[in-house]
């Protein structure tokens, strides 16, 4: 192939690129700066923010941190709000589980990873990057929708994936009018321009649909904002235990207290739970503000605080006193089971005394000589000590441990409730709706464009060339065929070149 032909080929490819691919570009590309000129700091920052690589790296790092947050035990809300409770939780949990790695993970904030400064900073940078990409892309989308490129070079019409060329027995203006009428019948918008040697016509439909990418990008920012609002102004307690007949404070600055008046559970024949329901009543400053039977999918809602049925079980009423002072009084949920299934286990801490306590009882239907029916074993560990004090108590019995009186009052059924305040949920719903809207615009309403070139022939007829890209839009081919049918008409057209096809 001669250099002249190679140059013409490259020229045709460039024409095709200029006419189609630039408009279809999804990622933002910084403009080339003049040779020899350095980027200033603001340009460097802007190019960093609009880079797709930046977004991908941030998403990857956030994904790894999220994985770490699910694999590594996270501190309870009570532990995060009280340094003494945190220390007791740390000694009883991470130190025992991770050994020498425990202080390193603590220093990195991995026990509360979703509230660390670096996790929030990454979210903020991701949001800014998404916003910058949207701002960078929107003007180009606006120009494409309002000021489309109408005239294309001839090479475009010989390289486009969908193309056709034919003669119409009429002058150029009449042929251009035929093209306009065909675009209208196919529900395309038509835009005219006077080209080099004859009229050019451009048509498109769904011209605003590409803004779906901007809407989708902005929806991510709104969703992130909702998460930030929920994290800073809300709370979620998945381990709230409400013993039947005992009023329990909700905490979290809600001023609420909960009483479970009753609990009922039904089972299938194979023993799996069929239904479990709690009769919950909520008080604010001593006044009842709501009462309802709560199931898994039927929460009690008081203002912006939701109470969901979560779990249930049997607990032990423990009372610890020092002289006439009450040190601890609570129903301890026997929420865990030993590996061999013979024991149920509960756990609580007394931070003021530096004590971590395990309560052990024989599981239902199990007979243990060392734990007769109606008895519990208290394993009391002091911070820094590796040898717990073990004391077996029967119901109603008390004993002296660590200078205090410990009493096992009774077993009591409890219901476990998930309590949450999620002020950012409506914001997240709005962002999710915008994400669906943007995705539908992009995937179901693709921006379809057609270019027409009309030139007069020497015999008084007109040569019409139609071309369209179908990049990422396989449905464009039948649309192009329909448009071609409208433009050619039933009797007048004399096809002389390519019919619609894909390369």
Buried (B, 14 or more C-beta within 10 A) or exposed (E): EEEEEEEEEEEBEEBBEBBBEEBBEEEBEEEEEEEEEEEEEEBEEBBEBBBEEBBEEBEEBBEEBEEBBEEBBBBBBBBBEEEBBBBBBBBBBBBEEBEEEBEEBBEEBBBBBBEBEEBBEBBEBBBEBBBBBBBBBBEBBBEBBEEBBBBBBBBBBBBBBBBBBBBBBBBBEEBBBBBBBBBEEBEBBBBBEEBEEBBBBBBBBBBEBBBBBBBBBBBBBBBBBBBBBBBEEBBBBBBBBBBBBBEBEBBBEBEBBBBBEEBEEEEEEEEEEEEBBBBBBBBBEEEEEBBBBBBBEEBBEBEBBBBBBBBBBBBBBBBBBEEEEEBBEBBBBBBEEEEEEBBBBBBBBBBEBBBBBBBBBBBEEBEBEEBEEBBBBBBBBBBEEEEBBEBBBEBEBBBEBBEBBBBBBEBBBBBBBBBBBBEBBEBBEBBBEBBEBBBBBBEEBBBBBBBBBBBBEEEEBBBBBBBBBBEEBEEBBEBBEBBBBBBBEEEBBEEEBBEBEEE
